[in-house]
């Protein structure tokens, strides 16, 4: 039987995983803004984060929070790039192959469903 502490730790891990997936989704959307010959969105945004005082005034956020953004963005950029280039993405076979032994009233990959 699990202790309360073990259950609590598992809940925290699940929430962290969900937060990571949400962060990675935003990172991917930002990467999609990239245009040939231009810096990608996140590189430009990280440069803006270097001016934390002015950015914090503009966005109404504490400067200490803004100062953490560049590092956090870089962390998730690395995760996204690693995941998107890893061999973990498996190609799932589809049913596009023709039937080898077709039952009655079946021609190729299409079935004749009309009543006899």
N, CA, C and O atoms as CSV, one atom per row, in Angstrom:
chain,resi,resn,atom,element,x,y,z
A,1,UNK,N,N,0.846,-1.178,0.000
A,1,UNK,CA,C,0.000,0.000,0.000
A,1,UNK,C,C,0.896,1.246,0.000
A,1,UNK,O,O,1.911,1.305,0.694
A,2,UNK,N,N,0.496,2.214,-0.781
A,2,UNK,CA,C,1.270,3.448,-0.881
A,2,UNK,C,C,1.016,4.354,0.313
A,2,UNK,O,O,-0.098,4.437,0.830
A,3,UNK,N,N,2.065,5.024,0.731
A,3,UNK,CA,C,1.898,5.996,1.807
A,3,UNK,C,C,1.359,7.295,1.217
A,3,UNK,O,O,1.386,7.496,0.003
A,4,UNK,N,N,0.879,8.157,2.074
A,4,UNK,CA,C,0.369,9.442,1.626
A,4,UNK,C,C,1.464,10.223,0.896
A,4,UNK,O,O,1.195,10.858,-0.123
A,5,UNK,N,N,2.674,10.179,1.403
A,5,UNK,CA,C,3.795,10.889,0.794
A,5,UNK,C,C,4.068,10.381,-0.618
A,5,UNK,O,O,4.319,11.179,-1.522
A,6,UNK,N,N,4.023,9.068,-0.820
A,6,UNK,CA,C,4.248,8.487,-2.154
A,6,UNK,C,C,3.149,8.907,-3.130
A,6,UNK,O,O,3.427,9.225,-4.286
A,7,UNK,N,N,1.914,8.907,-2.663
A,7,UNK,CA,C,0.804,9.349,-3.511
A,7,UNK,C,C,0.982,10.820,-3.873
A,7,UNK,O,O,0.801,11.201,-5.029
A,8,UNK,N,N,1.333,11.638,-2.901
A,8,UNK,CA,C,1.534,13.071,-3.133
A,8,UNK,C,C,2.664,13.303,-4.142
A,8,UNK,O,O,2.542,14.155,-5.022
A,9,UNK,N,N,3.753,12.557,-4.018
A,9,UNK,CA,C,4.878,12.693,-4.947
A,9,UNK,C,C,4.470,12.310,-6.364
A,9,UNK,O,O,4.891,12.956,-7.323
A,10,UNK,N,N,3.661,11.272,-6.506
A,10,UNK,CA,C,3.187,10.870,-7.841
A,10,UNK,C,C,2.289,11.933,-8.451
A,10,UNK,O,O,2.364,12.204,-9.650
A,11,UNK,N,N,1.442,12.533,-7.629
A,11,UNK,CA,C,0.574,13.613,-8.117
A,11,UNK,C,C,1.426,14.781,-8.595
A,11,UNK,O,O,1.159,15.354,-9.651
A,12,UNK,N,N,2.443,15.135,-7.829
A,12,UNK,CA,C,3.325,16.239,-8.205
A,12,UNK,C,C,4.060,15.938,-9.516
A,12,UNK,O,O,4.228,16.827,-10.351
A,13,UNK,N,N,4.497,14.691,-9.696
A,13,UNK,CA,C,5.180,14.291,-10.931
A,13,UNK,C,C,4.243,14.397,-12.124
A,13,UNK,O,O,4.649,14.866,-13.188
A,14,UNK,N,N,2.991,13.968,-11.962
A,14,UNK,CA,C,2.024,14.044,-13.052
A,14,UNK,C,C,1.750,15.498,-13.432
A,14,UNK,O,O,1.671,15.827,-14.616
A,15,UNK,N,N,1.606,16.361,-12.437
A,15,UNK,CA,C,1.370,17.773,-12.716
A,15,UNK,C,C,2.571,18.388,-13.415
A,15,UNK,O,O,2.409,19.206,-14.321
A,16,UNK,N,N,3.771,18.005,-13.005
A,16,UNK,CA,C,4.986,18.513,-13.644
A,16,UNK,C,C,5.052,18.047,-15.092
A,16,UNK,O,O,5.435,18.817,-15.972
A,17,UNK,N,N,4.683,16.790,-15.348
A,17,UNK,CA,C,4.663,16.273,-16.714
A,17,UNK,C,C,3.655,17.040,-17.570
A,17,UNK,O,O,3.944,17.378,-18.717
A,18,UNK,N,N,2.474,17.314,-17.015
A,18,UNK,CA,C,1.455,18.064,-17.754
A,18,UNK,C,C,1.939,19.483,-18.053
A,18,UNK,O,O,1.728,19.999,-19.151
A,19,UNK,N,N,2.587,20.108,-17.075
A,19,UNK,CA,C,3.126,21.453,-17.290
A,19,UNK,C,C,4.206,21.438,-18.360
A,19,UNK,O,O,4.270,22.348,-19.186
A,20,UNK,N,N,5.052,20.422,-18.356
A,20,UNK,CA,C,6.110,20.303,-19.360
A,20,UNK,C,C,5.512,20.138,-20.747
A,20,UNK,O,O,6.000,20.742,-21.703
A,21,UNK,N,N,4.467,19.332,-20.876
A,21,UNK,CA,C,3.819,19.150,-22.180
A,21,UNK,C,C,3.218,20.456,-22.679
A,21,UNK,O,O,3.300,20.767,-23.867
A,22,UNK,N,N,2.615,21.218,-21.779
A,22,UNK,CA,C,2.042,22.510,-22.166
A,22,UNK,C,C,3.145,23.475,-22.608
A,22,UNK,O,O,3.001,24.177,-23.609
A,23,UNK,N,N,4.236,23.503,-21.861
A,23,UNK,CA,C,5.361,24.380,-22.211
A,23,UNK,C,C,5.951,23.982,-23.559
A,23,UNK,O,O,6.277,24.844,-24.376
A,24,UNK,N,N,6.088,22.692,-23.790
A,24,UNK,CA,C,6.656,22.220,-25.050
A,24,UNK,C,C,5.741,22.533,-26.225
A,24,UNK,O,O,6.221,22.788,-27.329
A,25,UNK,N,N,4.440,22.519,-26.005
A,25,UNK,CA,C,3.494,22.876,-27.070
A,25,UNK,C,C,3.690,24.339,-27.480
A,25,UNK,O,O,3.683,24.658,-28.669
A,26,UNK,N,N,3.865,25.219,-26.500
A,26,UNK,CA,C,4.089,26.640,-26.788
A,26,UNK,C,C,5.421,26.828,-27.504
A,26,UNK,O,O,5.519,27.624,-28.438
A,27,UNK,N,N,6.433,26.106,-27.076
A,27,UNK,CA,C,7.743,26.195,-27.730
A,27,UNK,C,C,7.627,25.790,-29.189
A,27,UNK,O,O,8.180,26.464,-30.059
A,28,UNK,N,N,6.924,24.712,-29.474
A,28,UNK,CA,C,6.755,24.264,-30.867
A,28,UNK,C,C,6.013,25.318,-31.696
A,28,UNK,O,O,6.364,25.559,-32.851
A,29,UNK,N,N,5.001,25.939,-31.112
A,29,UNK,CA,C,4.275,26.982,-31.846
A,29,UNK,C,C,5.184,28.165,-32.142
A,29,UNK,O,O,5.122,28.738,-33.230
A,30,UNK,N,N,6.026,28.535,-31.188
A,30,UNK,CA,C,6.975,29.615,-31.414
A,30,UNK,C,C,7.986,29.275,-32.488
A,30,UNK,O,O,8.369,30.137,-33.278
A,31,UNK,N,N,8.427,28.016,-32.526
A,31,UNK,CA,C,9.361,27.577,-33.552
A,31,UNK,C,C,8.725,27.621,-34.945
A,31,UNK,O,O,9.416,27.817,-35.945
A,32,UNK,N,N,7.418,27.439,-34.998
A,32,UNK,CA,C,6.715,27.466,-36.280
A,32,UNK,C,C,6.678,28.870,-36.884
A,32,UNK,O,O,6.406,29.012,-38.076
A,33,UNK,N,N,6.944,29.904,-36.091
A,33,UNK,CA,C,6.967,31.276,-36.599
A,33,UNK,C,C,8.210,31.574,-37.435
A,33,UNK,O,O,8.266,32.590,-38.127
A,34,UNK,N,N,9.195,30.697,-37.370
A,34,UNK,CA,C,10.480,30.947,-38.030
A,34,UNK,C,C,10.300,31.124,-39.534
A,34,UNK,O,O,9.551,30.389,-40.179
A,35,UNK,N,N,11.003,32.115,-40.072
A,35,UNK,CA,C,11.016,32.352,-41.512
A,35,UNK,C,C,12.447,32.150,-42.000
A,35,UNK,O,O,13.398,32.453,-41.279
A,36,UNK,N,N,12.602,31.644,-43.214
A,36,UNK,CA,C,13.948,31.409,-43.740
A,36,UNK,C,C,14.799,32.682,-43.698
A,36,UNK,O,O,14.348,33.757,-44.092
A,37,UNK,N,N,16.019,32.541,-43.218
A,37,UNK,CA,C,16.941,33.663,-43.163
A,37,UNK,C,C,16.772,34.565,-41.957
A,37,UNK,O,O,17.505,35.544,-41.821
A,38,UNK,N,N,15.832,34.266,-41.080
A,38,UNK,CA,C,15.581,35.090,-39.882
A,38,UNK,C,C,15.867,34.274,-38.628
A,38,UNK,O,O,15.843,33.043,-38.638
A,39,UNK,N,N,16.138,35.005,-37.544
A,39,UNK,CA,C,16.272,34.338,-36.243
A,39,UNK,C,C,14.928,33.753,-35.870
A,39,UNK,O,O,13.881,34.277,-36.249
A,40,UNK,N,N,14.967,32.661,-35.124
A,40,UNK,CA,C,13.684,32.117,-34.706
A,40,UNK,C,C,13.098,32.966,-33.567
A,40,UNK,O,O,13.807,33.723,-32.905
A,41,UNK,N,N,11.826,32.821,-33.369
A,41,UNK,CA,C,11.076,33.606,-32.396
A,41,UNK,C,C,11.709,33.538,-31.013
A,41,UNK,O,O,11.856,34.560,-30.343
A,42,UNK,N,N,12.084,32.335,-30.585
A,42,UNK,CA,C,12.570,32.166,-29.215
A,42,UNK,C,C,13.929,32.811,-28.995
A,42,UNK,O,O,14.195,33.335,-27.913
A,43,UNK,N,N,14.788,32.782,-29.996
A,43,UNK,CA,C,16.087,33.455,-29.860
A,43,UNK,C,C,15.871,34.959,-29.689
A,43,UNK,O,O,16.525,35.594,-28.862
A,44,UNK,N,N,14.952,35.522,-30.472
A,44,UNK,CA,C,14.640,36.950,-30.350
A,44,UNK,C,C,14.013,37.263,-28.991
A,44,UNK,O,O,14.338,38.275,-28.370
A,45,UNK,N,N,13.123,36.400,-28.539
A,45,UNK,CA,C,12.470,36.634,-27.253
A,45,UNK,C,C,13.469,36.559,-26.105
A,45,UNK,O,O,13.391,37.341,-25.157
A,46,UNK,N,N,14.411,35.613,-26.190
A,46,UNK,CA,C,15.427,35.505,-25.134
A,46,UNK,C,C,16.284,36.770,-25.082
A,46,UNK,O,O,16.708,37.188,-24.004
A,47,UNK,N,N,16.539,37.378,-26.237
A,47,UNK,CA,C,17.273,38.647,-26.254
A,47,UNK,C,C,16.473,39.740,-25.545
A,47,UNK,O,O,17.041,40.554,-24.816
A,48,UNK,N,N,15.168,39.758,-25.756
A,48,UNK,CA,C,14.317,40.732,-25.055
A,48,UNK,C,C,14.376,40.518,-23.551
A,48,UNK,O,O,14.338,41.479,-22.783
A,49,UNK,N,N,14.468,39.270,-23.130
A,49,UNK,CA,C,14.518,38.953,-21.698
A,49,UNK,C,C,15.779,39.499,-21.047
A,49,UNK,O,O,15.815,39.684,-19.831
A,50,UNK,N,N,16.815,39.760,-21.840
A,50,UNK,CA,C,18.047,40.340,-21.290
A,50,UNK,C,C,17.817,41.760,-20.778
A,50,UNK,O,O,18.577,42.251,-19.943
A,51,UNK,N,N,16.787,42.409,-21.268
A,51,UNK,CA,C,16.410,43.746,-20.796
A,51,UNK,C,C,15.239,43.583,-19.822
A,51,UNK,O,O,14.137,44.078,-20.060
A,52,UNK,N,N,15.502,42.888,-18.741
A,52,UNK,CA,C,14.434,42.465,-17.831
A,52,UNK,C,C,13.681,43.622,-17.199
A,52,UNK,O,O,12.472,43.518,-16.990
A,53,UNK,N,N,14.355,44.718,-16.890
A,53,UNK,CA,C,13.673,45.830,-16.222
A,53,UNK,C,C,12.609,46.454,-17.122
A,53,UNK,O,O,11.473,46.664,-16.697
A,54,UNK,N,N,12.978,46.746,-18.354
A,54,UNK,CA,C,12.017,47.365,-19.269
A,54,UNK,C,C,10.920,46.389,-19.682
A,54,UNK,O,O,9.756,46.773,-19.804
A,55,UNK,N,N,11.289,45.132,-19.897
A,55,UNK,CA,C,10.294,44.131,-20.260
A,55,UNK,C,C,9.313,43.903,-19.113
A,55,UNK,O,O,8.123,43.688,-19.342
A,56,UNK,N,N,9.810,43.950,-17.887
A,56,UNK,CA,C,8.926,43.762,-16.735
A,56,UNK,C,C,7.939,44.917,-16.611
A,56,UNK,O,O,6.790,44.709,-16.220
A,57,UNK,N,N,8.377,46.138,-16.943
A,57,UNK,CA,C,7.462,47.288,-16.924
A,57,UNK,C,C,6.401,47.118,-18.006
A,57,UNK,O,O,5.212,47.320,-17.763
A,58,UNK,N,N,6.852,46.743,-19.206
A,58,UNK,CA,C,5.922,46.573,-20.325
A,58,UNK,C,C,4.845,45.533,-20.021
A,58,UNK,O,O,3.666,45.749,-20.301
A,59,UNK,N,N,5.262,44.400,-19.445
A,59,UNK,CA,C,4.325,43.294,-19.216
A,59,UNK,C,C,3.714,43.278,-17.830
A,59,UNK,O,O,2.844,42.455,-17.547
A,60,UNK,N,N,4.159,44.181,-16.954
A,60,UNK,CA,C,3.603,44.230,-15.608
A,60,UNK,C,C,3.974,43.018,-14.778
A,60,UNK,O,O,3.164,42.518,-13.998
A,61,UNK,N,N,5.201,42.544,-14.947
A,61,UNK,CA,C,5.673,41.349,-14.257
A,61,UNK,C,C,6.923,41.730,-13.465
A,61,UNK,O,O,7.690,42.594,-13.889
A,62,UNK,N,N,7.124,41.093,-12.334
A,62,UNK,CA,C,8.297,41.355,-11.511
A,62,UNK,C,C,9.580,41.036,-12.291
A,62,UNK,O,O,9.637,40.006,-12.963
A,63,UNK,N,N,10.605,41.886,-12.220
A,63,UNK,CA,C,11.853,41.651,-12.957
A,63,UNK,C,C,12.535,40.321,-12.621
A,63,UNK,O,O,13.205,39.739,-13.474
A,64,UNK,N,N,12.371,39.841,-11.397
A,64,UNK,CA,C,12.995,38.560,-11.042
A,64,UNK,C,C,12.358,37.396,-11.802
A,64,UNK,O,O,13.018,36.400,-12.097
A,65,UNK,N,N,11.090,37.532,-12.110
A,65,UNK,CA,C,10.406,36.495,-12.900
A,65,UNK,C,C,10.897,36.544,-14.341
A,65,UNK,O,O,11.191,35.507,-14.936
A,66,UNK,N,N,10.984,37.748,-14.902
A,66,UNK,CA,C,11.460,37.906,-16.279
A,66,UNK,C,C,12.870,37.339,-16.420
A,66,UNK,O,O,13.202,36.740,-17.442
A,67,UNK,N,N,13.692,37.527,-15.397
A,67,UNK,CA,C,15.077,37.058,-15.469
A,67,UNK,C,C,15.177,35.537,-15.574
A,67,UNK,O,O,16.220,35.020,-15.974
A,68,UNK,N,N,14.124,34.817,-15.226
A,68,UNK,CA,C,14.130,33.351,-15.292
A,68,UNK,C,C,13.650,32.819,-16.648
A,68,UNK,O,O,13.845,31.644,-16.955
A,69,UNK,N,N,13.031,33.669,-17.448
A,69,UNK,CA,C,12.402,33.208,-18.684
A,69,UNK,C,C,13.382,32.648,-19.700
A,69,UNK,O,O,13.129,31.588,-20.271
A,70,UNK,N,N,14.491,33.328,-19.942
A,70,UNK,CA,C,15.433,32.867,-20.968
A,70,UNK,C,C,15.942,31.463,-20.662
A,70,UNK,O,O,16.026,30.620,-21.554
A,71,UNK,N,N,16.278,31.218,-19.410
A,71,UNK,CA,C,16.773,29.894,-19.013
A,71,UNK,C,C,15.686,28.830,-19.166
A,71,UNK,O,O,15.950,27.720,-19.629
A,72,UNK,N,N,14.477,29.179,-18.777
A,72,UNK,CA,C,13.360,28.244,-18.871
A,72,UNK,C,C,13.038,27.934,-20.334
A,72,UNK,O,O,12.781,26.781,-20.683
A,73,UNK,N,N,13.052,28.951,-21.183
A,73,UNK,CA,C,12.797,28.754,-22.611
A,73,UNK,C,C,13.869,27.852,-23.206
A,73,UNK,O,O,13.562,26.935,-23.968
A,74,UNK,N,N,15.119,28.110,-22.858
A,74,UNK,CA,C,16.218,27.288,-23.382
A,74,UNK,C,C,16.066,25.833,-22.950
A,74,UNK,O,O,16.313,24.923,-23.741
A,75,UNK,N,N,15.665,25.608,-21.713
A,75,UNK,CA,C,15.453,24.251,-21.197
A,75,UNK,C,C,14.429,23.497,-22.056
A,75,UNK,O,O,14.650,22.347,-22.436
A,76,UNK,N,N,13.307,24.164,-22.355
A,76,UNK,CA,C,12.272,23.502,-23.135
A,76,UNK,C,C,12.610,23.441,-24.616
A,76,UNK,O,O,12.160,22.526,-25.305
A,77,UNK,N,N,13.387,24.385,-25.123
A,77,UNK,CA,C,13.864,24.291,-26.509
A,77,UNK,C,C,14.702,23.025,-26.680
A,77,UNK,O,O,14.553,22.295,-27.661
A,78,UNK,N,N,15.576,22.779,-25.723
A,78,UNK,CA,C,16.422,21.586,-25.775
A,78,UNK,C,C,15.560,20.325,-25.716
A,78,UNK,O,O,15.790,19.378,-26.467
A,79,UNK,N,N,14.563,20.315,-24.818
A,79,UNK,CA,C,13.675,19.147,-24.702
A,79,UNK,C,C,12.923,18.894,-26.011
A,79,UNK,O,O,12.837,17.756,-26.472
A,80,UNK,N,N,12.379,19.957,-26.606
A,80,UNK,CA,C,11.609,19.817,-27.846
A,80,UNK,C,C,12.510,19.318,-28.967
A,80,UNK,O,O,12.152,18.383,-29.683
A,81,UNK,N,N,13.664,19.929,-29.123
A,81,UNK,CA,C,14.569,19.523,-30.203
A,81,UNK,C,C,15.053,18.092,-30.007
A,81,UNK,O,O,15.198,17.346,-30.975
A,82,UNK,N,N,15.301,17.712,-28.768
A,82,UNK,CA,C,15.731,16.344,-28.484
A,82,UNK,C,C,14.615,15.360,-28.803
A,82,UNK,O,O,14.844,14.330,-29.437
A,83,UNK,N,N,13.409,15.685,-28.361
A,83,UNK,CA,C,12.276,14.783,-28.596
A,83,UNK,C,C,11.946,14.689,-30.079
A,83,UNK,O,O,11.658,13.604,-30.584
A,84,UNK,N,N,11.984,15.812,-30.774
A,84,UNK,CA,C,11.601,15.821,-32.184
A,84,UNK,C,C,12.634,15.158,-33.089
A,84,UNK,O,O,12.312,14.771,-34.212
A,85,UNK,N,N,13.869,15.023,-32.615
A,85,UNK,CA,C,14.894,14.393,-33.446
A,85,UNK,C,C,15.268,13.003,-32.960
A,85,UNK,O,O,16.112,12.344,-33.567
A,86,UNK,N,N,14.660,12.551,-31.888
A,86,UNK,CA,C,15.006,11.235,-31.337
A,86,UNK,C,C,14.306,10.130,-32.110
A,86,UNK,O,O,13.406,10.378,-32.914
A,87,UNK,N,N,14.731,8.938,-31.853
A,87,UNK,CA,C,14.132,7.773,-32.498
A,87,UNK,C,C,12.883,7.298,-31.772
A,87,UNK,O,O,12.315,6.266,-32.129
A,88,UNK,N,N,12.448,8.041,-30.752
A,88,UNK,CA,C,11.263,7.628,-29.993
A,88,UNK,C,C,10.006,7.690,-30.844
A,88,UNK,O,O,9.054,6.949,-30.601
A,89,UNK,N,N,9.996,8.562,-31.832
A,89,UNK,CA,C,8.805,8.679,-32.674
A,89,UNK,C,C,8.768,7.486,-33.623
A,89,UNK,O,O,9.590,7.370,-34.532
A,90,UNK,N,N,7.828,6.632,-33.401
A,90,UNK,CA,C,7.723,5.398,-34.152
A,90,UNK,C,C,6.655,5.539,-35.225
A,90,UNK,O,O,5.591,6.111,-34.989
A,91,UNK,N,N,6.950,5.011,-36.400
A,91,UNK,CA,C,5.961,5.034,-37.472
A,91,UNK,C,C,5.023,3.860,-37.250
A,91,UNK,O,O,5.454,2.713,-37.129
A,92,UNK,N,N,3.755,4.162,-37.201
A,92,UNK,CA,C,2.748,3.134,-36.957
A,92,UNK,C,C,2.283,2.601,-38.308
A,92,UNK,O,O,1.870,3.382,-39.165
A,93,UNK,N,N,2.342,1.291,-38.515
A,93,UNK,CA,C,1.893,0.738,-39.796
A,93,UNK,C,C,0.398,0.954,-39.982
A,93,UNK,O,O,-0.374,0.936,-39.023
A,94,UNK,N,N,0.007,1.157,-41.232
A,94,UNK,CA,C,-1.408,1.367,-41.535
A,94,UNK,C,C,-1.948,0.181,-42.316
A,94,UNK,O,O,-1.204,-0.730,-42.680
A,95,UNK,N,N,-3.215,0.202,-42.562
A,95,UNK,CA,C,-3.871,-0.896,-43.273
A,95,UNK,C,C,-4.002,-0.582,-44.759
A,95,UNK,O,O,-5.047,-0.843,-45.355
A,96,UNK,N,N,-2.972,-0.035,-45.354
A,96,UNK,CA,C,-3.022,0.298,-46.772
A,96,UNK,C,C,-2.611,-0.866,-47.667
A,96,UNK,O,O,-2.571,-0.726,-48.889
A,97,UNK,N,N,-2.314,-1.989,-47.077
A,97,UNK,CA,C,-1.923,-3.164,-47.845
A,97,UNK,C,C,-3.179,-3.855,-48.374
A,97,UNK,O,O,-4.197,-3.893,-47.682
A,98,UNK,N,N,-3.122,-4.408,-49.601
A,98,UNK,CA,C,-4.292,-5.138,-50.122
A,98,UNK,C,C,-4.524,-6.419,-49.321
A,98,UNK,O,O,-3.591,-6.994,-48.760
A,99,UNK,N,N,-5.766,-6.847,-49.279
A,99,UNK,CA,C,-6.107,-8.079,-48.568
A,99,UNK,C,C,-5.511,-9.268,-49.308
A,99,UNK,O,O,-5.577,-9.326,-50.536
A,100,UNK,N,N,-4.937,-10.203,-48.589
A,100,UNK,CA,C,-4.333,-11.372,-49.230
A,100,UNK,C,C,-5.335,-12.503,-49.385
A,100,UNK,O,O,-5.315,-13.209,-50.393
A,101,UNK,N,N,-6.186,-12.684,-48.431
A,101,UNK,CA,C,-7.216,-13.710,-48.558
A,101,UNK,C,C,-8.562,-13.052,-48.287
A,101,UNK,O,O,-8.968,-12.887,-47.137
A,102,UNK,N,N,-9.235,-12.684,-49.347
A,102,UNK,CA,C,-10.483,-11.942,-49.224
A,102,UNK,C,C,-11.648,-12.883,-49.000
A,102,UNK,O,O,-11.772,-13.896,-49.689
A,103,UNK,N,N,-12.510,-12.557,-48.038
A,103,UNK,CA,C,-13.728,-13.361,-47.838
A,103,UNK,C,C,-14.707,-13.120,-48.994
A,103,UNK,O,O,-14.453,-12.292,-49.869
A,104,UNK,N,N,-15.815,-13.843,-48.988
A,104,UNK,CA,C,-16.836,-13.702,-50.035
A,104,UNK,C,C,-17.297,-12.258,-50.155
A,104,UNK,O,O,-17.378,-11.543,-49.156
A,105,UNK,N,N,-17.594,-11.838,-51.349
A,105,UNK,CA,C,-18.105,-10.509,-51.664
A,105,UNK,C,C,-17.103,-9.389,-51.360
A,105,UNK,O,O,-17.501,-8.234,-51.207
A,106,UNK,N,N,-15.834,-9.713,-51.271
A,106,UNK,CA,C,-14.838,-8.682,-51.031
A,106,UNK,C,C,-13.899,-8.656,-52.223
A,106,UNK,O,O,-13.320,-9.674,-52.602
A,107,UNK,N,N,-13.760,-7.485,-52.802
A,107,UNK,CA,C,-12.899,-7.318,-53.961
A,107,UNK,C,C,-11.781,-6.359,-53.598
A,107,UNK,O,O,-12.042,-5.182,-53.348
A,108,UNK,N,N,-10.536,-6.833,-53.564
A,108,UNK,CA,C,-9.408,-5.973,-53.204
A,108,UNK,C,C,-9.523,-5.524,-51.766
A,108,UNK,O,O,-9.535,-6.339,-50.844
A,109,UNK,N,N,-9.610,-4.193,-51.579
A,109,UNK,CA,C,-9.730,-3.662,-50.219
A,109,UNK,C,C,-11.113,-3.089,-49.953
A,109,UNK,O,O,-11.338,-2.487,-48.903
A,110,UNK,N,N,-12.051,-3.265,-50.892
A,110,UNK,CA,C,-13.401,-2.756,-50.678
A,110,UNK,C,C,-14.382,-3.912,-50.607
A,110,UNK,O,O,-14.245,-4.895,-51.335
A,111,UNK,N,N,-15.336,-3.800,-49.764
A,111,UNK,CA,C,-16.329,-4.866,-49.577
A,111,UNK,C,C,-17.634,-4.464,-50.236
A,111,UNK,O,O,-18.009,-3.291,-50.219
A,112,UNK,N,N,-18.322,-5.426,-50.813
A,112,UNK,CA,C,-19.652,-5.201,-51.354
A,112,UNK,C,C,-20.642,-5.457,-50.220
A,112,UNK,O,O,-20.884,-6.605,-49.845
A,113,UNK,N,N,-21.206,-4.394,-49.684
A,113,UNK,CA,C,-22.079,-4.515,-48.524
A,113,UNK,C,C,-23.555,-4.538,-48.901
A,113,UNK,O,O,-24.414,-4.473,-48.021
A,114,UNK,N,N,-23.868,-4.629,-50.210
A,114,UNK,CA,C,-25.269,-4.685,-50.612
A,114,UNK,C,C,-25.875,-6.029,-50.252
A,114,UNK,O,O,-25.183,-7.046,-50.302
A,115,UNK,N,N,-27.147,-6.059,-49.892
A,115,UNK,CA,C,-27.778,-7.339,-49.560
A,115,UNK,C,C,-27.820,-8.241,-50.800
A,115,UNK,O,O,-27.895,-7.746,-51.924
A,116,UNK,N,N,-27.770,-9.566,-50.597
A,116,UNK,CA,C,-27.790,-10.532,-51.698
A,116,UNK,C,C,-29.135,-10.595,-52.348
A,116,UNK,O,O,-29.328,-11.359,-53.294
